[in-house]
Amino acid sequence: MTARPPVMLSELQLDALTELVNIGVSKAANSLRAMVGAQVHLSVPTVALVSRGEAIGILSEREIKNLVAVHQVFEGDITGRALLIFPETKSLELVRAITGGDLPLEDIIELEQEALAETGNVLLNSCLATIANMLHRSLKMSLPEVLRGNATTFFSLAPPPEAGDVVMFLYIDFAVRERDISGYIAMIMDLPSLTALTHLLDEFIERTTG
Amino acid sequence: MTYKLLIVDDSKLARMSAAKALNALYPDWTRVEAATADEAVAMGSRNSFDMALLDFNMPGRDGLELAAELKAANPSMPIAIVSANHQEEIVARANAIGATFLQKPLTQHALGTFLEAAVAQLQAANK
């Protein structure tokens, strides 16, 4: 089997993608702010075309081993997965912030799975729906799934990538300083989607600036 | 009377989009663009502009910090902060500085409303 040529994004396409993600995550932050009742701080997004191994490396470097992720698969003209990731130690704090903080620990632990799935669902949908709308396409979202593990676990999820080892990896940090909550939103897209993405980005650029 | 608009955004696409809207609204106005707050400040010392459109989330100093600096130098300059991040704290900080908050993606209509108010403000200040 011959390797597919790597898809390169032009500077403007990369810029447009970063801006789309920035707007998508900002909208998601608004939703999170409404849920936790405190300001959500965001970093500037990072978009990189890297190998799966490098993406795992980026995550492993910055985070401790025990991570919790809410994971959703999106399908349509572009296919990939979106993850809301944070250290396991912060997940109860997030649930506590969302439920209002009056619940005893046992109840919080019991609610954790469900609350995480729902929070992830709201954030990731808000982010992806914004991006889909701006690209004038609809994306089908899977149900949220709560995962525990590390970067390698999250990036080796079934189904296996259709082709190539290169993925589009995007991430943005978020923090709720008042509640000591921090984590990030990451998105990975496989190469076949990337080709479709470049066309969608060109259309988007044309609509926005033409 | 034509004016000069400063557009600061780390995204080139966002600057192009704002430029497109400006050209549709006021084709005879001029604009200057910068990708960072520092670049905008350096530019400000070389050429003047009448009003500014600042992205919030940028590498280095954010748009609110830049807005505060521009306002300190020229309190009557109309400034808009542009962001998809319309959390209360950010909108409140923009208002406290005396800046208008505009949502991203920026529409021609929203930009038009801001520019109209900005012109009225500048004309009132020059009377």
Interface residues (C-beta under 8 A of the other chain):
Chain A: E11 L12 D15 A16 T18 E19 N22 I23 G24 S26 K27 A29 N30 R33 Q39 V40 L42 V44 T130 M134 I205 T208 T209 G210
Chain B: D10 S11 K12 L13 A14 M16 S17 A19 K20 N57 M58 P59 S83 A84 N85 H86 Q87 E88 E89 I90 K104 P105
